[in-house]
Amino acid sequence: MHLGLLTAPFPHLALDTVADWSASAGFQALEIACWPATGGEARRYAGTSHINVDGLSQAQAQDITASLAARGLTVSGLGYYPNPLHTDEGHRTRVIAHLRLVIQAAAKMGVPVVNTFVGGDRSLTLDQNWVRAQSIFPEVVAFARDHGVTLAFENCPMIFSLDEWPGGHNIAYNPLIWRRILGDWGDGVGMNFDPSHLIWQMIDMPRFIAEFGPRMVHVHAKDLMIDRDGLYDNGILSVGMGWQVPRMPGLGDVNWPAFFAGLYRAGYDGPIIIEHEDRVFEGTDEKVKRGFLLARDVLRPFIK
């Protein structure tokens, strides 16, 4: 296993600057954020473009990987997390087009994984969203497979704010849908596993890893704290509003020994990428770095 970080919390720093600090801090891998360089993504923890994939040449791609390798860093994956099942067809078309560019960039760089979302229309049922997904993703998965790239979907429900309520913006959050994804879309897809999303859904983490571990191709390390007072005030039906708090690893309710025990039993030997969404460690690049360093020190003893 290699310990690394997702570059998204450094939107104003160049990739080389992020890489220099990451290497000096003992990290071994980067998941590189690849949103469109033209912007347009408004939500938090999104929109960072550390590689402009539109028009990326083979020579440029090789220069990036060589530069990172010279610092002792590998690329765990390219990350782009839009909503391909958005209610607006034009939006869906735009994000799928960019996702294809990210896939092509990964192939040029020799990066085997692109991390993304299946997406979801919050106004549709799970089954209605699945019908839309089936009309979109088989072709995208085939495109990725033809480029030697695996699409890794994150298991995040994307229900954190009122504009995502009640159905969320990503349907790939429970075992029911994951069985459909892996069964119908074949070996061109895998899971980008984030344990924090199981905590507030009350999904058994060791059981989840035992079932889906063989199809995990990328892993995020992010914690989540349940605010018991917020849960008491708002109730469980207020999913995302007032009681689930993203934290750095070690500061929430994820059982990290059980997490790593499950991954080792499942045979996972890939990257462990810290995902930073902790408001306590926001506001300046130095505070973001403090959060990553805290997580590094919590996770490092488990990684051999």
N, C-alpha and C positions, 0 to 999 in steps of 0.2 A: 504494500500500500504506500502511496505517496500523499503527503499532506500539502494542500494548497489552498487557494482562495479564488473567489469570483471577483473580477475586477470592477464590477458595477458601482460600488460605493466611491470610486475615484473618478467621477465624470470629468473633472477639470485637469486631471494629470495625464500626460502622455504615457503610452504603454511602456516605453523604455524606462520612465521614471518609476512606474509601478513595479516593473520587473526588477529594477535595481534594489528597491526597498525590500521586495519580497525575498529575493535571494539573500540579502544581507540579514534578514530576519529568520533564515533557516527554512523557508518554504521551498517545496520542490516542484510545484505545479501551479499553473494558472488556468482557470476557465475564463476565456476572454469574451467580454461583452461586445456584441456585434449588432446593436440596433442601427437603424439607418442614420447615416452621418448628417442627413438633412433635418433630423429631429422629428417631432410630431407625436412622441409618446409622452403623455402627461403624468402618468401615475408615478408614485414613489418607487424607488429601486428599479427604475426602468429608464431607457433612453440613452444609456452610455454607449458610445461608439469608439472602441479602442482599435478597431480595424474597420476601415471603409471597404466593405466587400464589393461595392458596386464598381466594377472595372478593375478589381485586383488582378494583377498579372501573375503568372507563374513565378517570375523572378522576384517580384515583391513578396509573394507568399513564402518562398524559400528563404529570403533574407530575414523575414520575421522569425521563422522557426530557428534559423541559424543563430540569430542574435540572442534569442532566449536560451538556446542550448549552451551558448558560450557562458551564460550566467548560471548554468546548472539547472535550468528550468525546462520542464516539459509542458505541453499544452494538453490539458485533460479533455477539453472540448471547447467548441465555440457556443456561446449562449445567446439565444434570442427568444424571448418569452412574450409573444403577442397573443391575440385572440383570433385564431383562424376560423372560429365558428360564430363570429360576431353577427349581430342581427342585420347589419348593413352589408349588402353584397359587395359594394365597392371597397369597403374596408377589408373584407375577407380577401378580395383579389389582390389588394396591395400588400398585405402581410404575407400571403403565400408567395408572391413574387419575390419579396425580400428573403423569405426563408429559403427559397431556391438559390439565391445568391450566396447565402451563408453556407449552404451545402456545397456549392461549387468551390467556395473559398477553403472550406475544410479539406476537400479533396486535393486542392493545389498545395496545401500546407502539410499534407500527410496526416491530418488529424482525423481519427476514426469516428468521432462522436459529435453530433450537433444536439444540444439540449434546447427543448422548447416546450410549449403547451399544446395539448389537443384543442383547448379553448372551450367555450360554451356560451350559449345565449340564455341569459338569466330568466327570460320569459317563457322558455320552453321546458318541457319535462325532460328527464334524463333520456328516455327512449326517443323522443323527438330530436334531441341533440345528436343522439347516436346515428340516426338516419342521415342527418346532415354530414356528420363526420365520415360516414361510409361513402358519401358522394364526393368527398374532398381528398381524404388521406391515402387511399390505396395508390393513387397516381403519384402523390408526393413521396410516399414510402418507396415506390419503385424507382423514382428519380434518385433518391438518396442511395438506394441499393446499387443502382447502375454506376454511381460515383464512388462506391466503396465506403459509404458512410452509414452509420446507424443513427436513426432518429431516437433520441432518448427523451421521453415525456416525463415531466415532473408530476408527482402525485399531490398537487396542491389544489384545493377546491376554489381558491380565489373568491372567498366570501369574507371581505374585511371592511366593507364600507356600504353605505346605502345604495350606491349606484351598482353594486354587485348583488344585492339582495333581490329575490329570495333564492335564485337557482345557482348563483356563482358564475364565474367566467372560465371555469375549467372543469370538465366532467371526469377527468381521469384521476379520481380521488379515492375510489373504493374498490375492494376486490372484485365486485360484480363486473364493473366496467373493465378492469384490468384483464380479467379472463377473456373478455371479448376482444380487446386490443391485441393481446398476445396470440390469441387463437385465430383471429381473422386476418391480421396484418403480417403475420409470419416473422421470420428471423431478421427482417429489416428494421425492426423496432426493439427497443429495450426500455428499461425504467431508469430515470434519474431520481433516486430515492431520497426523500427528505423525511426524517423521522418526526419532526415537529408537527407535521400535519396529522399524524395518527393520534397525538395526545388529546387534542380537543374533540376529535371524532370518537374517542373511546374505542379505537381499533387496536386489537392486541398486537403489539409490535413484534415480539418473537415469532408469533404465528404468521404474521405478514411476511417477515423476512424468510421464514422457512418455506412459504409457498412461492414467493416471487424472487427470492435471492438469486437463483440461477439466471434470471433475465435482467438483473440489475447490471448496467454497464457504466454507471456513474453514480456517485453518492454525494449529497449535500449534507454538511454538518451544521444544523441550525437547531437551536433550542426554543422551547416555548413554555412560558409560565402561565398557569391558570390563576387569574386574580379571583380569589374565592369571594371577596366582597362584591366585585363586579358581577360575578356569576349569580350571586344571591339577589342582587338588585335587578338584573336584567333577564335572568333565566336562560336556559340553554337554547331556546328558540330564537334568541337574538344573536345568532351565530356571527362571531367576528366583531360585534359591537359591545365593547365595555368589559370584556373579561379574558380574552386570549391575547397574550403579550409576547411578541417575538423577542428572544434574548440570545445572547452569545452562549455557545456551549459551556455548560457548567453552572449557568445561572437560572435554569428553568427546570422543568419536570421530566425531561428525557433521561432515561436510565442508560447512561453511556456504557457501563460495563455490559449490560444486557444487549445493547445495540451492537457493540463490537463482537461479543460472543456469538450473536446470531449471524453476523457477516462472515466470521471465520468458519462457522459450521456450514454455511451455505457455499463456501469456497470463493467468496468475493476477494479479489486481490487487486482491485483497481484504485483509482484516486479517491481521496476523502477531501472534499472541497468545502471550505468554510464559507457559508453564505451569511452576510452581515445585514441584519434588518433591526438592530437593537437601537432604539432611540436614545438610550443612555450614552451611547458612544457615537453620537452624531454631532454635526455642527462645524467641525474642522477636520482636515485630513489627519491631524495628529490624534484626535479623539477616535477616529475610525481605526487608525493603526493600533491604538491601545486596545480596542475591542478585538482585533485580529490576534494580537499577541496574547491576550488573556485566553482566547479560544485555543491557540496553538499550545499553550502550556497545559491546558486541560486534556487535550486530545493526544498529544505526543506520546505519553506512556503506553497507549494502546496500539501504536502503529509500529510494526516491525517489518 
